[in-house]
């Protein structure tokens, strides 16, 4: 190692304790301040976990690239890196805006998928959104002299983009196969397929989130009816396995919401007695109203077409004070 390399590396090493502190803080802000709603909705597939650039990578970037860094400790902005991996590209822009608008740091966009697509619309390549953050000036944890040097690059990718990057980035675009045209063409085809797949994913999720679609509307109405008995219920508590299983019954024996409204008025005492957490998890789901409707009005149909565990069906019998063996 020559004297210039030692000088640059010593400067980097002296900053590492502060970089570690900033990396931990960035992850904490992301997980607890920026992403909690998305984490709750399972939209974040891999949580951020920062890493420091290793010594050799830092030196090669500082001294051997064509780009001349006058002050590497400030100019190199990915001394720390952390990643947020989402399922679909629609989520990237949401997170991008949350990061940019967070007051805990100074943030700037350094790489945009959309800008790349506009500049090179016919090229399918490695993509992700990069945002660099450093502490805000009122952050008392770091001295004002350090702030410009404490830069962390946040990458936001989809799961598909992440998989592509793992296959291609270090081994191909930065590795020995950089000029292998056959491999590069195959990678471009793979990226094009991934973009098409992401488009399909986004369309599917948009359809699923359309509140005007029949089952989404039906479920919302059912939740409103259920909240007459459990006002604290939150839509995030929906168990889709149970909901889908009971909704399957509607395909064979349709029940309209006005019928359920009439049913609730007529059997309010029974429903009030049944819809209680002590009776089990099934009774903490809005679809219990539909299950009880079938139980009281079409019991044989319910038993013959029940798709959940039979022991779960018996809880409905027990909650209504009915003997399972008598039917």
C-alpha positions in Angstrom: 0.0 0.0 0.0 1.5 3.3 -1.0 1.4 6.5 1.1 -1.6 8.0 -0.7 -3.6 4.8 -0.2 -2.6 4.8 3.5 -3.6 8.4 3.9 -7.1 7.8 2.3 -7.7 4.6 4.3 -6.7 6.2 7.6 -9.1 9.0 7.0 -11.8 6.4 6.2 -11.0 4.3 9.3 -11.2 7.3 11.6 -14.7 8.0 10.4 -16.0 4.4 10.7 -17.3 4.7 14.3 -19.4 7.7 13.2 -20.5 5.9 10.0 -21.6 2.9 12.1 -23.7 5.2 14.4 -25.2 6.9 11.3 -26.0 3.6 9.6 -27.7 2.2 12.7 -29.8 5.4 13.0 -30.7 5.4 9.3 -32.0 1.8 9.6 -33.9 2.7 12.8 -35.5 5.8 11.2 -36.5 3.7 8.1 -38.0 0.8 10.1 -39.7 2.8 12.8 -40.4 6.2 11.2 -40.7 5.7 7.4 -41.8 2.1 6.8 -44.0 0.9 9.7 -47.3 1.1 7.8 -45.8 -0.7 4.8 -44.2 -3.3 7.1 -47.5 -3.9 8.8 -49.1 -4.4 5.3 -46.3 -6.9 4.4 -45.2 -4.7 1.5 -41.6 -4.7 2.7 -40.0 -8.0 1.8 -36.5 -7.5 3.1 -35.9 -4.9 5.9 -33.0 -2.5 5.7 -29.8 -3.6 7.3 -26.8 -1.2 6.7 -23.3 -2.2 5.8 -20.0 -0.2 5.5 -18.0 -0.2 2.3 -15.0 -2.5 2.8 -11.5 -1.0 2.7 -10.4 -2.2 -0.7 -13.6 -1.2 -2.4 -13.3 2.2 -0.9 -9.7 2.6 -2.0 -10.4 1.4 -5.5 -13.3 3.8 -5.8 -11.4 6.7 -4.3 -8.2 6.4 -6.3 -8.6 4.1 -9.3 -11.7 5.1 -11.1 -11.6 7.6 -13.9 -13.7 10.0 -11.8 -11.4 12.2 -9.8 -12.5 12.7 -6.2 -10.9 15.8 -4.8 -12.1 14.9 -1.3 -13.0 11.2 -1.3 -14.3 11.2 2.3 -17.0 13.6 1.4 -17.4 12.9 -2.4 -18.0 9.1 -2.1 -21.6 8.9 -1.0 -22.1 5.2 -0.6 -19.6 4.7 2.3 -22.7 3.2 4.0 -25.4 1.4 2.1 -28.8 0.0 3.1 -31.5 -1.6 1.0 -35.3 -1.7 1.1 -36.8 -4.6 -0.9 -40.5 -4.4 -1.9 -42.7 -6.7 -3.8 -43.8 -4.4 -6.7 -42.5 -1.2 -8.3 -45.6 0.8 -7.3 -44.3 0.8 -3.8 -40.9 2.3 -4.7 -42.3 5.8 -5.4 -44.3 5.8 -2.2 -41.1 5.0 -0.1 -39.1 7.4 -2.2 -41.4 10.3 -1.3 -41.4 9.3 2.4 -37.6 9.2 2.6 -37.2 12.5 0.7 -39.7 14.3 3.0 -38.4 12.9 6.3 -37.0 15.7 8.5 -34.4 13.5 10.3 -32.0 13.9 7.4 -31.0 15.8 4.3 -31.9 13.6 1.3 -31.2 13.7 -2.4 -32.2 11.4 -5.2 -29.0 10.1 -7.0 -30.5 7.4 -9.3 -34.0 7.1 -10.7 -35.5 4.2 -12.6 -37.8 6.6 -14.4 -35.0 8.9 -15.6 -33.1 5.8 -16.9 -36.1 4.6 -18.8 -36.7 8.0 -20.3 -33.1 8.4 -21.4 -32.7 4.7 -22.6 -36.2 3.4 -23.4 -35.0 0.5 -25.5 -32.5 -0.8 -22.9 -33.4 -3.2 -20.1 -30.7 -3.0 -17.5 -30.0 -3.3 -13.8 -32.3 -0.8 -12.0 -33.1 0.6 -8.6 -33.7 3.9 -6.9 -30.8 5.4 -4.9 -31.2 8.1 -2.3 -28.3 9.5 -0.3 -29.0 10.8 3.2 -26.9 12.6 5.7 -27.8 14.0 9.2 -29.8 17.1 9.3 -28.0 20.2 10.6 -30.0 20.2 13.9 -29.0 16.6 14.7 -27.1 16.9 17.9 -25.6 13.4 17.7 -23.1 14.4 15.1 -20.8 17.5 14.9 -21.4 19.9 12.1 -17.9 19.1 10.8 -18.9 15.4 10.3 -22.3 15.9 8.7 -21.0 16.2 5.1 -19.0 13.0 5.4 -21.8 10.9 7.0 -23.5 9.9 3.8 -25.6 6.7 3.5 -27.0 5.4 0.2 -30.5 3.9 0.5 -31.4 1.6 -2.4 -35.1 0.8 -3.1 -35.7 -2.3 -5.3 -38.4 -4.8 -6.0 -37.8 -8.4 -5.1 -37.4 -9.1 -8.8 -34.8 -6.3 -9.3 -33.0 -7.6 -6.2 -32.8 -11.1 -7.6 -31.5 -9.7 -10.9 -28.9 -7.6 -9.1 -27.7 -10.6 -7.1 -27.2 -12.6 -10.3 -25.7 -9.8 -12.4 -24.3 -6.9 -10.7 -21.0 -8.0 -9.1 -20.3 -11.0 -11.3 -21.2 -9.4 -14.7 -21.4 -5.6 -14.8 -18.4 -5.3 -12.4 -16.9 -8.7 -13.1 -15.0 -10.8 -15.7 -18.1 -11.1 -18.0 -18.6 -7.4 -18.5 -17.8 -7.7 -22.2 -19.4 -11.1 -22.9 -22.2 -10.0 -25.3 -24.1 -13.3 -25.2 -24.4 -13.1 -21.3 -25.3 -9.4 -21.4 -28.0 -10.1 -24.0 -29.5 -12.9 -21.9 -29.4 -10.7 -18.9 -31.2 -7.9 -20.8 -33.9 -10.5 -21.8 -34.3 -11.6 -18.2 -34.7 -7.9 -17.1 -37.3 -7.3 -19.8 -39.2 -10.4 -18.6 -38.9 -9.2 -15.0 -40.3 -5.7 -15.9 -43.2 -7.4 -17.7 -43.9 -9.6 -14.6 -43.8 -6.5 -12.4 -46.3 -4.8 -14.6 -48.6 -7.9 -14.2 -48.1 -7.8 -10.4 -48.9 -4.1 -10.2 -52.1 -4.6 -12.3 -53.2 -7.6 -10.1 -52.7 -5.6 -6.9 -54.5 -2.6 -8.3 -57.5 -4.9 -9.1 -57.3 -6.4 -5.7 -57.3 -3.0 -4.0 -60.3 -1.8 -6.1 -63.0 -1.3 -3.5 -65.7 -1.3 -6.1 -65.0 -4.9 -7.1 -67.7 -7.3 -5.9 -66.0 -9.2 -3.1 -64.1 -6.1 -1.8 -67.4 -4.2 -1.6 -69.1 -7.2 0.0 -66.3 -7.6 2.6 -66.5 -3.9 3.5 -70.2 -4.2 4.0 -69.7 -7.3 6.2 -67.1 -5.4 8.3 -69.6 -2.6 8.9 -72.2 -5.2 10.1 -69.6 -6.9 12.3 -68.6 -3.7 13.9 -72.0 -3.5 15.4 -70.9 -6.3 17.7 -67.1 -5.5 17.8 -66.6 -1.8 17.3 -62.8 -2.1 17.9 -62.3 -4.4 14.8 -59.7 -3.1 12.4 -59.6 -4.2 8.7 -55.9 -5.1 9.1 -57.0 -8.0 11.3 -58.8 -9.7 8.4 -57.6 -13.3 8.0 -57.8 -13.9 4.3 -57.6 -17.7 4.6 -60.7 -17.9 6.8 -62.5 -15.1 4.8 -61.8 -16.8 1.4 -62.9 -20.2 2.8 -66.3 -18.9 4.0 -66.7 -16.7 0.9 -66.5 -19.9 -1.2 -69.9 -20.8 0.2 -71.4 -17.8 -1.6 -70.6 -19.4 -5.0 -73.0 -22.2 -4.2 -75.6 -20.3 -2.1 -75.6 -16.6 -2.7 -76.5 -14.3 0.2 -77.1 -10.6 -0.3 -76.1 -7.9 2.2 -79.8 -6.8 2.8 -80.5 -10.5 3.8 -77.7 -10.3 6.4 -79.0 -6.9 7.7 -82.4 -8.5 8.2 -80.8 -11.6 9.8 -78.9 -9.3 12.3 -82.0 -7.6 13.4 -83.9 -10.9 13.9 -81.1 -12.8 15.7 -79.3 -9.9 17.4 -79.3 -11.6 20.9 -77.7 -14.8 19.5 -75.1 -12.9 17.6 -74.2 -10.7 20.6 -73.8 -13.9 22.6 -71.7 -15.7 20.0 -69.4 -12.9 18.8 -66.9 -13.0 21.6 -63.2 -13.7 21.7 -63.7 -16.5 24.2 -65.4 -18.5 21.5 -62.2 -18.6 19.3 -60.5 -16.8 16.5 -63.3 -17.5 14.0 -65.6 -15.3 16.0 -63.1 -12.4 15.7 -63.6 -12.4 11.9 -66.5 -10.5 10.1 -67.3 -13.7 8.1 -68.7 -15.3 11.3 -71.9 -13.3 10.5 -72.1 -15.1 7.2 -71.3 -18.5 8.8 -74.0 -18.0 11.4 -76.5 -17.0 8.7 -75.8 -20.3 7.0 -75.9 -22.2 10.3 -79.3 -20.9 11.3 -80.9 -20.9 7.9 -79.1 -23.6 5.9 -77.4 -25.9 8.4 -77.2 -29.0 6.3 -75.7 -26.9 3.4 -73.1 -25.5 5.8 -72.1 -28.9 7.1 -71.9 -30.4 3.6 -69.8 -27.6 2.2 -67.7 -26.5 5.1 -64.0 -26.3 4.0 -62.3 -25.4 7.3 -61.3 -27.8 10.0 -64.4 -29.7 11.3 -63.4 -28.8 14.9 -63.8 -25.1 13.9 -67.4 -25.8 12.7 -68.1 -27.4 16.1 -67.2 -24.1 17.8 -70.3 -22.5 16.1 -72.4 -25.3 17.5 -71.0 -24.8 21.0 -71.3 -21.0 20.8 -75.0 -21.3 19.9 -75.7 -24.0 22.5 -76.4 -26.6 19.8 -75.3 -30.3 20.0 -73.2 -31.2 17.0 -74.1 -34.9 17.3 -77.8 -34.2 16.9 -77.4 -33.1 13.3 
